[in-house]
């Protein structure tokens, strides 16, 4: 619980405002999130043609300016969501019936002894570009990215992100050394798109095979680089761990501190390490948050991973949260803590769905 004698402030790294209750209804009128299931999925792209269309919006000249984009998720434009689908409950084992917590082991890339899972997600709402932090997670389809739900779906406007891509280890001038991975499907807990509940501000995004841009005959073409996990490895997943854990959290902070200073530029991957404890933020409907301090991350770090048992030599640990809210606990000039939704058995079911999604064998 937050001590009542202190003046505290929890701030969404995405700068989202109050969110309406949507009730889980699909915004194309064709499906709904069933009460006996917790998974709500939104299709972003399906075919090679879909992927190529998204790729065309992220050519090298656009990515070169990526660090100047806003490190936040907007929500000011009214829009209607399309492509939202519920996962039928009969296709899942509801987490309330699970006997043991899901545990996924971290995986090294197909070649090499060090994983390179951290990176940024870039996306659009309307005509404006934005970005957040994210990481690759080990999965049976070798194609899952973990980030904050607010970095993939704007619950206030009931709208998934457009042109969503993941770039692991982005360079300062738009370099994509480990490829570009177009989002195929967002898997979320239904309480994020339905209520904007920050207890469920996490998303697992299944991505297509990656590509890099190459110049052939004077023209830019997409060159296939394979599956995400094969190239960079994948973090493990640990749920139902409670608090009191030693964790290391990562992100690319860039936004200002409360006093207006800007100590970060979003170009460097930074980390915080500490022990976790419970916290709440009633204004964000966060009842079971997990907090780490000290940590002075700002906007841009949203979606970055929280890792238990992190091994620096391998670059691997087990995902136990994501950067969701930043806190100014002493109401002074800088943020001093971060929080994540509690990763529960339900989180494992959302992950299971993302890990089972299949994508085309060739998108270039």
ABEGO torsion letter per residue (X at the ends): XBBAABBBBBBBAAGBBBBBBAGGBBAAGABBBBAABABBBBBABABAAAAAAAAAABBAAAAAAAAABBBBBBAABBBBBBGBBBBBAAABBBAAABABBBBBBBBBBABEABBBABBBBBBBBEABBBBBBBBBBBBAAGABBBBBAAAABBAAAGBBBBGBBBBBGBBAAGBBAAEBBBBABBBBBAAAAAAGBAAABBBBBBBBBBBBBBBBGGBBBBBBAEBAAAAAEBBBBBBGAEBGBBBBBBEBBABBBAAGBBABAGABBBBBBBBBBBBBBAAAGBAABBBBOBBABBBGABGBBBBBGBBAAAGBBBBAEBBABBBBAAGBABBABBBBBBBBAAAAAAAAAAAABBBBABAX
